[in-house]
Amino acid sequence: MTGPVTKLSFWGVRGSTPTVDPATWRHGGNTPCLELTAPDGTQFILDCGTGLRVLGSRWTAPASGATEAAKRNPETHILVTHYHWDHIQGVPFFAPLYSENNAFHFYSFRSKHLGRDSLKQVFETQMAMPYFPVNMSAMTAKKKFMEVSGGESFTVGENKITARHINHPQGCLGFRIETPGGTVVYATDNEPGDPKLDEELRELAAGADIFINDAQYTPEQLATTRKGWGHSSWREGVKVARQAGAKTLVLFHHDPDATDKMVDGLLREARDEFDSVFAASEGMVITLGSSDGKLEAHMPVTRTGLRREAQFRAKVSGITEGGHPFQEETVVRDLALQGALISLSNAPRLQSELQVTMETPGAEGPKVMKLRAYVVRIDTSDEGQSAVGVVFTE
């Protein structure tokens, strides 16, 4: 990857309330928080859900080393879409706010329910008695709060940020961040149906390299039981991405009751309608700025457990990055309880499902195991082979 590079990291992707269900561990249970590092070194944080705690722990961990800490800009710009709990509840647990060496610029809108300094009021209230043991005076970092109106644009370093109103109860902003490495649009918590705000969303997403859109509900839920709740679906995201000419769609703000398998199903349906789609997952990193204009996406692999060397014959079938079915025989050489590393001549699509039929030794001869696997990592060698990291889903 050459030229200016923009890096987008997902620390929280769940909507409404955090989850700890085992059935949601792969996509993750923390509420919204993204980190964007622009080519000029400017740091942005998008929303302050419970994923913010995880990000703060990473920034302050001794394991990150003095070198990493020295590289990180002590000044950070935080864009807050709105004031519902799942987008602010990580603030009291964000360790960097308790260090006087850090400086934070917060941006959001003036609520008609709160008036001036709405965001500051919200942060102070959630840490006031009797809701939290200490108040915001314990946070020694420098803090500055800026009000942003829908339609307003401003620059931070070499980056242009545009805010637009989107359709959500009590108000919400969507943000467009244009960097030298590419354009990211963050439009969580929006519901289609208001013609004016629908047009604002299309204008916000126009030509974006990455369009992150609310996909909390199924199309059926959105049309019936969840109509008016302020969220969207994969189908509406695909519709806007097409109309706006966005290059890649990221399904975001997963419902707390949506298991990993359910999110996988929504992703498959979306990919049937739009070529470049991902389902947001904690630990997912997207980088923009390659010479060929393609983005690079990496999925989290730390949850696949301790691996052991193995040699099992296997037959693998799935869909390539180009959308073509494939089947090939290979040997699984790196196996864990929850996943494996498989060498393939085909390059499957990231976040796609593979069928793995594997022969394992047994006292009465080889046994056949049929497994479903989910692709979380692809590394291509100079010889054209792909090292494919998978987690087993069943």
N, C-alpha and C positions, 0 to 999 in steps of 0.2 A: 504494500500500500504506500503510495507516494503522495506528496502534496499535503495540504492542510487536512488534518484528521479531526473529526468530531466524534466523541465517545459518549454513548448513552447507556446508562446502567439502571436496571430495574431492581429496586429494593422492596417495594410493596405493590401488589397488583390486585388485591382482593377488594371488593366493594362492601360498604355498609358496616360490617363488623369483622374483626379478625377471626380466623378459624385455626383450630389446632387438630382438626380431624385427620386421621391417617389417610383418608381418601382424598385429601386436598394437598398433600405434602409436595407433590411434584411441581405444581404450578405455584404453590405457596399460599400462606394465610395472612400475611401482613397487609395492612391497608395502604393506600396509594402513597408512593414516594419514588421519584426518579432522580437520578443525578446526571447532569449533562456537563461535560467538559469541552469547551470550545477550543479551536486551534490556537488562539492567543492566550490560553491558560485560564480564561474566565470560567469560574465555577457557578453553575446554576443547580438549584434543587427545585423540583416541581412537586409541590404538595408535601404535607407534613403528617402523613398517617403513621402507623406503627412501624412501617419500614424505615422511618427516619432514625429510630433508635439503633437499628442494625447498621445503618450507614455511619452514624456517630461512633459506634463501637469500632468499626473498621478504621475510621480516621484516627482514633485515639489509641488503638491497640499497640502495645510495645512491639509486637511481632511485625508491624508495618515498617519498623526501623526508622532511624534518624534520617536516612536518605529520602525515603518517601515523604516524611513529614516536612522536610526542607523544600521538596518540590511543590508541595501543595500551597496554593494561594491562601493566605489567612483571611481573605475577603471573599464572601460568598453571597450570591443573589438568589433569594428564595421567592418563587412565584406561587402564590396560593390561589387556587381556583375559586374556593368558597369556604363557608364557615361550618359546614356540617362536621360532626364528630370524627368521622373516618378520615378527614383530610387535615385535622389539626392535632389529634390525640397523641402524636409522637413528640410534640414540642417539649413537654416537661422532662422527657427521657433522652434528649439529644445532648450528649456529653459536651460537644464543642461549645455550646452556649454557656457553659460554666467556666470557660477559660477567658481571661481578660486579653489574651493575645489574639483572639479572633474578632472578626467584624462581620455583621450580617445586615443585608439590606432586604427588607420584606416588601412585597408588592401585592396588593389586592384592591378590591373596589370598596366604595363607601356604601354600606348597606342602608337602605331606607328605614330599616328597623332600629339601627344603632346610631346612625349619624357619623359625625367626624371621628377619625381614628378607629374605625370599625375593627380592623384586624388587631390592633393593639388591645382594644377592649376585650376581644374574644380570648386572646392569649392570657390576659391578666385574670379574666373571670374564671377560666378553667383551672387556674392555679390558686385561686382565692379560697379562703376558708368557706365551707368545710370540705372542699373538694380535693385539696392537695396539701401535703405537710409543709411546704415552703412556697413562698410567692415568687414573682419574677425578679425581685430584688436579689435573689440568690444567683441569678444569671449575670455574671460579670462581663460577658462579651459585649462589645459595642453593638448596639441595635438601632437601626433606623427604619421607620415605617413610611412607605410611600403609597398614596392612593392612585389607582389607575382606572381610567374610564374605558368602557367599550368603544373601540374604534381608535384608541390612542396608540401611538408608536413611540418608542424611545430606544436609545442605543446604550449598550454597555460594552466598552472596548470596541472590538470590530464587529459586534453582533447587534442585529436589529430585532427588537421584540415588539410584537403587535398583539394587542388584546382585543377580543370581541366578546360581546354578550352571547351566551348560549342558553338553551331552554332548560331550566332546572328550578324547582321551588326555592324561593327566597333569593334567587339570583346566583349566577355562576359566570366565570370567565373562561374562555379558551385562549390558549397562548400559541403564537407562532414565533419560533426562534430561528432566525436566518443567520447562519454562520458561514465562514469561508469554506467549511468542509461539507455543508449541506443544510437543508431546512427540515426542522422537526416541528410538527404541529401536535399539541397536546389538548385533546378535547374530551376529557372525561366528563361524566355526569351531564349528559344532554339527551333530551327526548325530542324526536321529530314531531312535526305537526303545527308549529308556528311558522307561517310562511316567511316572515321577516327574519326570524332567528335562523331558520333553515338556510336562507340565502347567506347570512353572516357566516355560518359554518362552512358553506361551500367556498366562500371567498377566503376564509382563513386557511383552508386546506389546499387551495389552488396550487398545483404543481409541486406539492411537498414531497420530499424524499421519504419521510416517515410520517404517517398519519395515525396517531394513537387515538382510538375512539372507544367510547363506552359500548360494551357488549354484554351488559349484565343479564339481559333477559333473552329468552327465545322469541322469535317472531310471533309465536302464538300467545305467549304471556303478554307481550307488548300490546297486542291487539285486544286483549281481554282483561285479565285479572290485575295486570300491572300498568295499565294505561293511566297516565297522570302521575306516576311515581317519579318521573324525571330521569329515566334511563333509556337506553337504546338496545339494539340487537346487532348481531353480525350482518344480517341482511341490509339493515339501514347503513351500516358502516361501508359495506361494499358499494351500495348505491351512491353514497357521497364520494367515496374514493374514485369511482368511475367518472362522476360528473365533474369533479374537481381536478382530475388528472393526476391524482396522487400516485406515487410509484409503489409504495409498500404500505399495507394496512396492518396495524397491530391491534388485536382484540384485547380489551382492557376492562378493569373494574369487574372481575368475575363475581358472580353471585355467591354469597357464603354457603348456599346449599348446593352449589354446582361442584360435583366431584371432578377429579382429573379426567375420568372417562367421559363425563358430560362435556367438559371443555374441549376434549379431543374431538368429540362428535361435532361440536359447533365449528371447530377449525376445519374439519373435513368438508362440511357443507360450504363454508366460506371459500375454501380453495377450489371447490367445483365452479364457483362463480367469478373468482378473481385470482389472478396468477400468483401474486406475491403477498402472502398473508402469514402472520405469526400470531400465536396466542401468548400474551405476556406471561412471563414466568420469573419468579424471584431468582436473581443471579444472572439473568439473561443480559448480555452485553451486545449492543449493535454499534458498529463503527462505520462512519461515512467518510469518503474522501479518496477512494481508490481511483487509479488512473482510468479504469474502464467504466467508472460510474456505478459499479455494483457495491452494495453494502455487504458487510461481513457480520454475521450473527453467531454468537457463541452461547450455548446453553449451559446451565450449571451442571457440574458432574460430581460435586462433592458428596452427594447423597447416595451414591451407588454402593457405598460400603467398601470394606477391605477386599481387594482383589487377590486372587491367587493364580499362578500360572497353571494352564490346563491345555489339553489338546483333545478337543472333541470334534468329530466330524459333524458338519451341519449343512442344511439346505436353507437358504434365505431367499425370501421373495418380498418385493415391495414396489415402490414407485420412485423413479429417478428424479433428480432435480429438474429435468426437462419434462416431467410428467408422463414418462413411459414406464409400463410395468416391466419388471425384470425378475429373473430367478437364477440363482447360481449356487454351486456347491463350494464350501470353504471349510476352514478349520478354525474353531473358536480357541484362542490361545490365552485369553485373559478373562477369567470368570469370577464373578462375585455372587453373593446371595441375591442381590437385587438387580444386577446388570452384567454387562460383558463388553469387551472390546473385540470387534470382528473386522477382519481384513476382507475387503471386497474389491472387485474390479469395477463394479458399478458404484456411482455416488448417489445414495438415496437422498431424498429431500429432508431437510432438517424439520423436526417436529412431525415426521410422518410415522406410520406404523409399519413394522416389519413382521412377517411370519417366520419364525425360526424353528426348524425341525432339527433336533439335535440327538445324536446317538451317544449314550453314556454307558460305561461298563457296568456290569452287574454279575452277581454270582452265577446266574443262570444264563449268561450271555448278554449282549448289548440290549439296552432298552431305548425306546424312542420317546423323547419329550417334545411336545408341541407347545411353543410359547409365543406370546405376543410381545413385541418389544417396541419401544418408543425411542426415536433417534434424538439424542441430545448433543452429539458432537461429531464433526466430520473433519478429518485432517487428511489432505491429499499429498502423497509423496511424489518425488520426481519421476518415479517409475510408473505413475498412473494409478497405483493402488490407493484405496481409501481406507483409513483406519476409522471405523465407525463405532462410536460409543453409544450404548443403548441402556435403557432401564427396562426391566420386565414389568409389564402391566398385568399379565395373568398367565 
